[in-house]
Amino acid sequence: MAADQRIVIENCAIATVDADDTEYASGYLVIAGNRIEAVGAGSAPEGLANVVRRIDATGHLVTPGLINTHHHFYQWITRGLATDHNLFNWLVALYPTWARIDEPMVYAAARGSLAMMARGGVTTAMDHHYVYPRGSGDLSGAIIRAAHETGVRFTLARGSMDRSEKDGGLPPDFAVETLEGALTATEETVKEHHDASFDAMTQVAVAPCSPFSVSTELLRQGAELARSLGVRLHTHGSETVEEEKFCHELFGMGPTDYFESTGWLGEDVWMAHCVHMNDSDIAAFARTKTGVAHCPSSNARLAAGIARVPDMLKAGVPVGLGVDGTASNESGELHTELRNALLINRLGAHREAALNARQALRLGTHGGAQVLGRAAETGSLEAGKLADLVLWKLDTLAHASIADPVTALVFGAAAPVTASFVNGRQIVEDGRLLTVDEDAVARSTRDEAQRLARIAAQG
């Protein structure tokens, strides 16, 4: 849409998720080009020029688009496996299969992962891809191409592994890169694909996989590389008690101290999971403004535990939500994580005071934007920000008797998405993607999943 063309959305409840949590029981929002021009109570201003479309959003709640801060797209084609394993056993069971992925598989899996998220209200996604088998093709390019076709804003966290079984790690020897190869390929990916502009649709982060799959040198040099290129850093941290034991045995310290010793705490860093954090760990994250991607469903699926999200938020740690890979969260949808974050955290020490509906919505929107370093551009509905937003239909049987729309969205069943806009462009209408053929995506993911299973069975 041209910069001087406008879309007017009106007669809807609005949760802006701005700094004051401003909400309107009945309000309007004006999109001009790819930006939000105005948002407020009542009817839209009279006399707006170049209005190309008016949307009567009666019965809807408008929120910022959901922001996914941790995922592994390739796992879409290995869903439903190793369903009764903890993290380490799950990884050992699946690494041999994952090490046989190739470009067509990764492209199909990325399309499946992105389609599922986008139709459920995600407008900004990320993928932490760290498996690069030799001779497998341009995997990073395939993932970025899939995101472009789906129409979501996207961060590729270019991952890597160089600590295999022979070095005391978990991945099989044939599944890892060399230190030099990983760093070179990561730098090339950043230089080719990263866009630092305000309305960037594609960004790249440097993302060695985890303490038990990368060397200390890859972590240290990866941090130096990211900062020299001006991009963010991402990895897994403090996910399980087994990881904590691993770090103490191998490095003589816990995960947070180890990360700090390698340059991996800072406002340009975010880590996935962070389940097993003590008070000093949380204080270190707060002091350095290191972000957290909270993945409640995956943490439950792998029996990892309950992250101390209320304590993190109280301390000032930036926290967003993540789907995690769909081999440990088979639904692949972020809007269900709003509800699961709230419910699972209430099983922890803070009980019913752990999180409320609006805190959960903030985690999935503004919190995610903070974690990805894009809070100035997206994550809330404010004039001047990018037009990334969702219209949730709340007047059907599933939600109509719940008076408060934010409560309906978070506590209720998954709400239908009537429309989702990214960069001012509508990508979902009445729960269906406008950018790709969902049925064709489903067929290709099934075909590639079956092909991978055959290859893995042959050893």
N, C-alpha and C positions, 0 to 999 in steps of 0.2 A: 504494500500500500504506500502511495506517495506520501511524503512528509506533511503535505497540507490537506490530506484527506482524513476524515474523522469517522470513527464508529462510536455511537452513543449507546451505552448499556444503562437501563434505568428500571426503577420499580423493584429493586432487589435489596436484600440485606447485604451489608458489606462488612467484612472484617479486614481492616487495613494491615494489621500486624506492624504498625509503625511503633515508634518509641513509646507512645502513650497508649498503645492498644486501642486506638480510635475505632469505633464501630458505629454503623448507621443501621437502624432498623429498616429504613426505606431510603435508598439513596441512588446515586448515579455515578458512572465513571465514563470519562471521555478518553478514547485512544486517538492520538494524532500520529500518523506514520507508525513508527515502532516504539513510541513513548506513551506513557500515561500523561495526559495533559491536565486533567482535573478529576477530582473525586470529592464527593460531598453528600450532604443530606438533601432529601427532597427531590425535586425535578431538575433535570439538566438545564443549564442556562439557555435562554431563548436566543435565537439569531446566530447560532453557530454556522460557520460557512463550511461548504464542501463536506457535508455529512452524507456519506455514501451508504450508511446502514444504521438503522435503529433496532436495538434488541429489547423487547419487553421481557424482562427477566423476573416477572412476578413468580413467587414461589421458590426463588433461588437464593443461595448464598454465594457471593463473589469473594474469593480469597486470592492471595498471591499464588502462583503456581508452586507445586511441591518441588522440592530440591533434594535429589538423592545424592548422598555424599560418600557412598561406598557400595561397590558392586563388582562382580566378575562375570561379564556377559557370556564368555565361552561356556560357562557351566549350564547354560540353558539346554544344551544337548546331552547333559549327564544328570538330569533331574531324577529323583526317586531312587537313587542308589545309596548303599551304605547308610540306611535310615536309622540304625540303632547303634551308631558309633559316636565316641567323643572325637574331639578335633584331631588329635594326633593319629588315631586309628583310621579315621575318615580320610585324612590326607594320604596315609600310606596305601589305603585301599584304592584311591582314585588317581593318584599321581601317574601310575603307569598308563592309564587311559588318557588322561589329559596330555601326556607327553606325545601323543600321536595325532593331535589336532593339526589341521592345515588351513589355508586361507579360505576355501569355500565353507568349511565348517564354522570357522570363526565369524565369517560374514553372516551366515544364516543365524547363528546363535545371537549375534549382536542385534540383528533385526528383530528376532523374537523377544529378547530382553527389552529393547527399546519400545517396541510396539505395546507390550504389556504395561510398561510404566506409563507411557504417554496417554493411552486410553483411560488410565486411572488418575490423571491429573498431574503427572510429572511434567514440568517444563524445562528443568535443568537436570541433566543426568551426568554421571561420571562412571568410568570403567577402569578398574585397577587390573590391567592385564599384564601378567608376569611370566607366562609360559610361551617361550619362543623356540620350538624345536628347530633344529637345523634343517634347511631346505623346505620349510613350511610355507614360504611366500611372504607377502607384505601384510602381516597381521594387523599392525597399527593402522595402515592405510585402509584396510577392509573395515575396521571398526569405525573409523572416522567417516568413511563413505556411508555406512549404515546410519549413523547419527544424522548426517546431512540429509539423507533421503527421508528419514522420519520427521525431521523438522524441529528437533529439540536442541536447546543450548547444551553444550557438551564439554566435559573435561576428560581427556585421556590421561590417566595416571600410568605412564610408561614404566611398568614394573620390570623386575629382573630377579634371577636367582643364580648364585654361583657357589653355594655351599651344598654339595650333594652328600649322599650316604658315605662316600669314602672320606669325607671331611667332617663327619659327625652330624650332618644335616639330615633332613627327612626326604627330599626329592631323590629319585633315582639318578644315577650318574649321567644318563643320556638325556636328562630333562633340563639341564642347566646350561648357562652361558659362561664364558670366561669373564673375569673381571674387566679386562680391556674391551672385550666385545660388547659387554653390557653397557659400559659407559659410552663407548663410541656410538652405538645404536641409539641410545637415549638422547645423546646430544643431537644427532641427526634428526630425530623425530621432533624435538623441540624446535630446531631451526626451520624445519620444513612446515610444521603445522601450527605452532603456537601463535595466537593472535592476541596482542595485549590491549586492543582498543576497547572502548567503553561498551560497545554493543557486540563484542566478539561472540561468535557462535561456536568457536572451537579454541580450547586452550589445552595446554599440556603441562603435566606435573612430573617430577622425578620421583620414582616410587619403588625402590628395592622392596622385596616382598615382606620379609619378616626376620626376626633374629635367628630363627632356626633354619633358614634357607638362604641366607646371604652372609658373606664374610664381613668382618669388621671394616676392612678396607673399602668394600663396596658401599657400605653405609657412609663412611667418612668422606670418601671421594664423591659419592652421589650427592651429599649435602653441599660440598664445595661446588660441584657442577651446577646444581640448581641455583645457587645464589649468584654464581657468575653469569648465569643466563637470565636471572630475574624471574624465575618461576617457582611455584610452590613445591612442597615435599610431602609425600604420603607414604605410610606403611601400616602394617598391623602392629598392635602393641598390647601387652598385658591381657591377652584374650583368655588364657586358661591357667590353672594352677600348674599344669605340666610345663607351660612356657616359662613361668616364673622359676620353677625348679631347674629347667634347662639353662636359663641365664645365670643362676647362682652357681651351677656346676661348671659351666664353660667359661664364664667371665668374672665370677666372684662377686657379682652384684645383681640386684633386681633389674627388671626391664627399664624402668624409668631412669635409674642412674646410668645404666648402660647407654640408653639413647642420648642422655645429656653428654656423656663422655665422647660420643661420636658426632656431636653437633646437631642432634636431632630433636631439640626442643626450641621453640620459637614461634612467633606469630605467623610465620610462613609455613608452618607444619600442621598437618592434621593426621590423626591416627585412628584406625578402625578398632572398635570394640572397647578397649580399656576397661575390662570387667574387674580385674583384680588390682585395684589401686588402693593403697593405704593413704592416710592423711597427708603424709609428706609428698607422696606422688601427686595427689590432687593439688597441693600447694605449689609444687614445681610447675605443673601445667598452668595454673592460674597466674603465677608470677611471670611466666614466659609467653602467656596467651596461646599456648599450644591447643589446637582444636581436637575435638573428638567426634567420630562418626558412630553414633549409637545404633546398634543393629539388634533390636530386642528379639525378633522372631528367630534369627539365626543363632543368637546366644542360647535361646531355649532349645532349639532343634538339636544343637550339639552339646547341650547340658553344660555350657560354659559357666553359667551363673548370671547374676543380676548386677549390672553396672550401677555405680553409685551416682546416677544422674542428678538427683536433687542436691547432693553435696557438691557436685561439680558446678552446677548452676549457681548455687549460693556463693561459691568461692570465686565466680567470675570466669570459669572455663567456657569457651565457645563450644556449643554442642549442637550437632545436626543429626538427622536420621539417615540410616542406610538400609537398603534392601539386603545387602550382601549377595554373594553368588547364589544362583537358584539351585545349586546342588545342596544348599543348606537352608533354603527358604523357597520352596517350590512354587509358591504363589507369584513371586516376582513383582509384587505390587507395593508401592510405598504408602498409599493411603491407608492400608491396613496397619502400617507401622505406627500411625498416630494413636490408634486404639491400643495396640499391643504395648507401646511405650508407656502409656498411662497405666494400663492394667498390671503389667509385669512389675513396674516400679512400686506399685502399691503392695506387692508381696514382700518388699524389702523392709528395712528398718523404719522407714517413715510412714509406712502403712497408708491410710487414706489421705494423708497430707502430702504424699510424695509429689504428685503432679496433678494439675487440673486440666480441663479441656483446652483452655487458652494457652497454657504452657506447652501442651502437646502440639498444638497447631503452630506455635512459634518455633518449636524444634524442627518441624517439617518444612518451614518456609524461611523466615529470617535467620534462624540458627544455621540452616544449611548454607545460606548465602555467606554468612560470616566465615564458616569453616572453609568454603571454597575461595575466599578472598574477594567476593563479589557483592558485598552488602551495600556498596554505594550504587550499584546498578539494578539489583533485583532483590527479591525476598520480602518486599512490602509494597503496598499499593499507595504510592505517593507521586505527586506531580514531578515530572522529570525523570522518573525511573522507567526502565524498560517495560514494555507492555507484555508481561508474562503473567497470565492470570487464568483462573478457572471459574466456571459457573457450575455449581453443584445443585442438582435438582432435589429439593427437600419437601415437596408437597405431595409425594406419593405415599402409599401405604406404609413404606418402611420408616418414614420420618415425620409424617404430617402431624402427629399428636404430640411431638416434642416442641415446646414453645421456643426454646432458645436455639437458634440455628447452629452455633458453634458446638454446643452440646450434642445436637443431632448429628453433626458431621463426625465428631470424634467418638462419642459413645455408641452411636447407632451402627446399623449395617453399612457396608460400603455404599456411598451415595453415588447415583448416576451422574456422569459428567455430560452436561448438555453442550458445553462448548469449552475449549481450551485454546488459549492464544499464546504464541511464542513470538516475541519480537514484532507484535502487532498482527501476526498471521494466524488465522484459525487453523488448527491441525486436528481437532476432534469435533465432531458434531453428533449429538445424540448417542454418545458412547462408542462411536465408530471412528476410526482414523480416516482422515481425508488425504493423507500423504502416501500411504502404501496400502496394498491389498492384504488385509489381515489373513484371509484364507490362504493366499499364496504363501505368505510368511509361515503360516502353520504347517503347510505341506513341506516346505523346504527344511524347516527345523526337524520335522519327523524324519525326512529322508537322510539328512546329515547325521542325526542321532543314530540311526540304524547303520549307516556306513561306518561311523566311528566305533560302534559296538562290534561290528564284524572285524574291523582291523585290530581292535584291542584283543578280541578272542583269539586271533591268530598269533598273538604275541609279537 
